[in-house]
Amino acid sequence: MLTQIIIFGASGDLTARKLIPGLLASHATGQFKTAVQVIGVARRPKSDDAWRAELAEWIEPDAQAGWADFAPRVFYRSGDVRDPVCARALEATLDTLARDAGVEPGQVGRLFYLALKPALFTPVVACLAGEGMLAAPLGETTAWRRVVVEKPFGTDLASAKALNQALRSHLHEEQILRIDHYLGKETVQNILSFRFQNAIFEPLWNSKHVESVEISVCESLGMEAGRGGYYDGAGALRDMLQNHLLQILAMVAMEAPSSMAPDAIRAEKVKVLQALTPLSPAAIERDLVRGQYVEGPAGRGYLDEDGVPADSQTETFVAVRANIANWRWNQVPFLLRTGKRLDGRYTQVVLRFHTPPVDLLNGPVPDGLCALRPNALTLLIQPEEGIRLSFLVKQPGPGMVMRPAELSFDYASLGAATAPAYQRLLLDAVHGNPTLFIRGDEAEAAWRFADSLRQGWLDTQAPVVSYPAGSGGPPEADALFRGCEGIWSRSEAQQ
């Protein structure tokens, strides 16, 4: 048996930085169940050896020995696979490469990875399907055919529905793997096991005990590598909140699945996204903040970046106070935040717990003061990977003087490096495990909520506020915490 991984858009940055190193690592550690061939496809003419030489420059020094073994399994073909003639030529090449490896085409599984512009997803799939290259019976385990679709999956609900419909006209849902690399991060996956395999936490994971949940995906980068032109057509809402933040939210808030079967997990995630309450016009003004960075300690402002129009109103920061209208979470604010050119790069989830009903040591809290909220559970996703639990202890000595303390766990302490997200997801795609990929109705549910935010700020003409590059974001976002609920968390390095 043989697996062929065909990467469309092979000359792009994603292929060299993430896909090839991930495939190499899985091959070097023997994680593939079959022999593997990688075929890169792009329009620019190039030989196999030329492409291999280009890729070798991206391979880390400690992986070069493995690359020497893997490189002969890597091939390059030029062409535009929207053209049926090119598609037929590609299929003939794949069959020939399989036979050269001693395997008949009927014993080959094929993974088509669309590392392309979103506008090309539908025509490429349509062309491949028209030539019979994607045909495979449901449940096929040998000559299977799967398609990986990169983000963005649509630009709004209508386009996501149209893309789903177009893909499903040629493929079964089980053949479509919509990728979000955040789901490949070890700490995101660990949310499920941490919650549902530890009886001391799951009983507290609800509105009776949790006062608020914060999810922050903060970036210190701006528009490096000429991303200004692309980003200005997307913005923080579409680029980050609609996918990465809502995927983390779904993992944090979902009910226990009936099993670890892929659709059991994904069905619970969909329920959470469908329960997100759209914001009313009044709530848009109160519970949503859009920001755009201006010149500051970290450099120039967004409007001065290459490719950005001088009058752009695109948000580089968005924060929202969201509510999940179900029995577990109703009235618990989920505070979501993401932005560019902030004062650190970190992704984390913070569950803040209610204060005790009575403060036995200090008595009633005087009017105008906030009771200390000592208990928080922090899930660190990047760059640190770990868990922090904060609480109060008595300080040694006379009197009942309390001080904060913390229990912590770092994944580094396990002695094994976590695999990069793309490596894990590519391996799952080859093995036919869709658990960490987004189902069609899940993508639509996320877009439905994101569209409600976007339409709300258009209807209310919500302003885009400014924040200095290199700061913690616009101060207006602090008001999303009501009264004594707290403040936005900071990265481990900033504390």
N, C-alpha and C positions, 0 to 999 in steps of 0.2 A: 504493500500500500504506500501511497505517496500523497502529500499535501502540497499544493501549489498556491502560493500567496501572490496575488497579482495586485500591484499598487499603481493605481492611476494617479497621475500628478507626481511621478517619481522624482522629478527634478526639483521639487519644492523643499523648503526648509524642514517641514515636519518629517519627511521621509528620512533625511540625513540625521537629524537631531534626536528623533524619538523612535521611529518605526524600526529602522535597521538595527540600531543598538539593542532595542528590546528583543527583536527576533534573534539576534546573535546571542544574547544572554540566555534565552530559553534553550537555544540549540546547544550552547556550551555546557549547560547544566543537565542536559538530557531530558528536558521536560516535555518535548514533543513526543507523541506516541507513534509517529511515522517519520519516514524521511521527508525532508522539506526542500522545496525549491522556491526562490523568490524571483519574481519577474517584474521589473519596473517598466512602466509604460509612460511615455511623454512624447510631445510632438518633436522635440529637438533631436536630430540624428546623433547617435552616439554608439560606440562599440561597448561590448561587455566589459572589456578591460579598462576603458576610459571611465565608465561609471564606477567600477570597483575601486579605481584609484581615487576618484572623488570621495567615495564613501569612506575609504580608509583614513582620510584626514580627520574624520569625525569620531573615529574609534579611540577610546582611551588606551593609554600605553599598556595597562595591565590586561587588556582584552585583545591585544594584537595577535597573540598566539592563537587564540580561538578564531580570530578573523581569517587567519591563513587557511584554516580548515573550512570555514564557512563560505568564503568568497567564491570558490568554484561553483557553489550552489546558487549564486546570484547572477541574474541575466538582465539584459536591457533590450527593449524593443521600442522603436519610434512609430508614431502614428496617431491618428485622431479616431478614437473608437466610437465617435458618433457616426462614422462612415462604415456602412456594412461591409465594404471591401476590406477595410482595416480590421474589423472585428473577425472576419473569417480568417484573415491571415494570422491574427493573434491566436485563434483557436488551433490552427494548424501548427503553429509554433509550440503551443502548450502540449499538444499531442506528441509532437516530435521529442520535446524535452523529456516527457514521461517515458517514452519508449527508450530513449538514450539511457535512462536510469533503470531500465529493465522492468517497467511497469506499464501495463496496458491502460489506455485512457479511462476505461470503465472501472478502474480501481483507484481513481484519483479524486480526492476531494479538493474543491477550489474555493478560496476565499478572495473575493474581489473587494479591495479597499479603495474607497473613493476619497482620496486626499485632494479634492478638487474644489473649485468655486461652486457654491450651492446651485448656481444656475445650470451647471452641467450634470447634476445628479440624475434628473429625469431623462434627458436625452441619452446619456450613456447607458443607463439601465434599460431603456427602451430598445436601444440598438443591440445590446447583448442578448436581451430576451428575444428579440426578433430573429436572431440567428440561432436560437435554441441553446445558448450557452448557460442559461440560468435554470434550465429545467431539471427538477429533481423531485421525486415523490416525497410526500410528507414522511418524516421519520427516517429518511435515508441516512445511513451511517457510513457508507463507503464512498460512493460517488456523489457526495453532498455538494450543494452550492449555497454560499452565503455572501451577503453584501454588507460591508461596514460603511455607514454614512457618518461623516464628520459633522461637527457643529459648524455653523448654526443650522438647526433643523427648522427652516422657515424664518420669517422675520415678524410674523404675527400669527394669530390663530387661523386666519383664513388661508395663509400660505402654507402653514403646517398641515392643515386639513387637505389642501390640494396636493401637497407632496406625499402625504400618507396614501391618498387615493391613487396617485400615479404609481407609487411603488407597489402597492397591493394589486394593481392591475397586472403586474408581471411576476410578483413574488408572494409566497406565503408569509404571514407575519413572522413565523419562526425563522425565516431566512434573512430578515432585516435586523441588523444590529446597529442601533443609533447610539453613538459613543459619546460619553461625557467623561473625560479623563479623571475628574474628581472622584468618581465612583471607584476608580482603581487604586486610590490611596488607602494604604493599610489601615489608618486610623478611622477613615470613614466606614470601611467595612467592619471595623471592630465595634462600632456603635451597636450593631445588632447583638453580637455575642456579649458585650458588656451589659447591655440592658437585660437580655432575656436569659442569660445563664448565671446571673448573680441575684439571688433572691433578696438581698438587702437593698438593692437599688430599685428594681422594678415596682415595688409597692409605693415608692415615693414619686414615681414618674407620672404625675398628674396634677390637676389644678388644686387639689386639696393641700398639696405640699409645695408645689413649685409656684413662685410668684411671677417669674418672667424667664424667658429664654432669649439669649442673644446669639446671633450667628454673624460673625464678622469675617469677611474676605478682603483683606487690605493689601494694597500693592504700593510699593515705593517707585516702581517704574512709571514712565509716562508714555510718550509716543515714539520710543526708540525703534530702530529698524524700519523707519518710514511707515509706521502703522497709522499715521494720522488720517490718511485718506479713507482707509477701511473703517477705522474706529468712529469717524464722524458720522458714518451712515448707520451706526449701531448704537453707541452710547452704553453707559453702565447697566441700564435696565436690560437691554437685549443681550449684551455681551456677557454679563455675569449673573445678574439676579435671576433671570428667567430660567437659567439652567443650573449653574453650580450652587447658588444659595438655596434654591427651592429643592434641589436634590438632597442637600444636607438636611434641610428642614423635614423632608419626607422621611428620611431615615431616623431622625430624632423623634418624630411625633407619631410614627405609625404604630398600629396595634400589633400584637404578636401574631405572626403568620401561623397557619395551621401546620406548616412544615417548612423546611428549607428549600423546597422546590422553587424554581425560578418564578413561576407565575403566582405562587402563593405569596412570595415577598413583594413582587411588583404590584399585585392587586391591592395590598395594604397601602403601598405608597400612593397609588392613584386615589384611594379614598381620602387620604390626607389632603392632597392637592385640590380635590373637588370640594373639600370642606372649607377652603380658604374663603373668607368673606370679602367680596369686592368692596372697595372704599366708596362711600357716598361723597358727594361734592364737599360737604362740611368736613368729612374725615380726611379728604385729600389735603385740605388746607392745614389740618391739625396734625396728621399722622404721616405725611410724606415730605421728604426734603430732597431737592435736586441741587447739586452743586457743580461748579466748574473751577478748576484750579487756575490761579493767576500767579504772576511772578512771586517767588518766595525764596526761602533758604535753599530749596532743592533745585532752583533754576527758573527758566522762563515759564510763562503761562501757556495755557492750552491754545489760545488764539494765536500765539507766536510759533506754534509747532508747524513743521512742514506738512503740507497737504490739508491743513485745517482752514476753512473759510474765516475771514476776519470777523464776520458777524454770526458765527455759529452759536446756536443755543443748545448744542448737544451736551448732555450731562456726563461728567467724568466721575461723579459721586452720586449715589442714591442711597437713601435710608428710609425704611418704612416700618411702621408699627402695625403688624398684621395680627389677625385673629383666626383661629381654627374653630369653626362652629360645630364641635362634636362633644360628646359627653366627657371625654378625657381632658380636653384643653380649652373649652369655651371660657372666654374672659381672661385667659392667660396671654399677655402680650408676647408675640414673637417679634423681636426687634432685629431687623435684617439691615446689614450695612456692607457696602462695597465701594471702593474708590481707587482712583489712580493718584500717583504722586502724594501719597500719605507719608507719615513719619516712620513707617515700618512695613515690612512684608510679613504677614502672618494670617493664618486662618484658624479660627477657634470657635467653639461653642461653649456658652456659659449658661448653666442652669442655676438661677438664684432662688433659694428656698425662703419660705415665709419665716418671719421672726417667731419666737415662742409667744404664746398668748399672754404670758405674764413674765415680766423681768423680776425674778425673785431677789436679785442682788441690788438692783437700783430702783425698784419701785416703778410707779407710772412714769411714762415719758412726758415731760413738760410740753405744753402747747408750743408749737413753733419749732420743736426739735424732732429729729428723725431717730427712730430706734435703730440700733446697730444691727445690720444684717450679716451675721457672721458666717453663714453656710452657703457655699457655692461649689458647684462641680464644674470643672473646666476640662473640656476635651480639646487637646492641642492637636491640630492636623498638620500644619506646616508653619515655619520650617522645623520647629520642635515637634516631636510626635510623642504624646504621652497623656497622662490624666493627672489632674490636681484636685484635691478635696480640701476645702478650708473649713476651719471650725475654731472655737475658743477653748482655751485651757487656763487653769489658774496659774498665775505667776508665783514661783516659789517665794516664801516669806510670809510675814504676818498680813492679815487682812485678805479679803476676797477680791484680788485685783486680777482681772482677766486680760489675756493677751492672745493675738491671733496665732494659729499654728496651721500646719498643712501636712497632709499625706500626699505623696507623689509617686508616680510611676513613669518611667521613660522606656520606650521601646528599645532604645540602645542597650539597656541593661540585659536584654535577652540574648545579646551576643551575636545576633544575626541581622544583617542589613535588610531593610525592607525593599522589595522589588519596586522599581519605578512603575508608575501607574500604567503607562502604555504597554510595558512588558506583560503585566498581569492581564490586561484587557485583551491583548492580541492572543495570548495563550488561551483565554476563555473562548475567544471567537473561533479559534482553530478546533478546540475541543467541543464546541457546540453548547457552551454554557451561557445562556443569555441573562443570568441573574443581575449582573452589573451593567446591563445595557437598558436603554429606555424604551418602554413599550409605546406603541402609537398613541393610545388613549392617554398615557402619562404625559407625553409631549404636548398634547392638545390641552390637557388640564392645566399645565404650567403656563402655557401661552394665554389661556383664558384669564388667569389672574394677572399676568403681566400686562395684557392688553387693557384690563380694567384700570390699572394704574396709569398707563399712558394716556388713555382716553380721558381719564379724570383730570390729569394735569393740563390737557389741551382744553377741556371744557371750562376749567376754572382759571386758565391762564396762570398756572402756578409759576412763580419766578424761579430762575436759576440763580442761586446765591453763590458768592465767591468764597474761596479759601486759599491761603497761600500754599504754593507747592512745597511739600516737606512738612506740612502741619498735620494735625490730627483730624482734619476735615472741617466743614463749616460748623460754627458754634450752634447754628439753628438746629442741628441734629441732636444736640444734648436735650432739647425740650421733648423729644420723643419718650424719654423717661419721665414719668409723672411723679411729681412730689419727691418722695423719699425712695423711689424704686432703685436708684443707683445711677451709675454713669457707664459710658462705654469702656470696655476693658482695653488693656494695652498688651502688647506682646511681652513675652518673658524677658526679652533683652531690654525693654523699656522700664521694667518694674524695679 
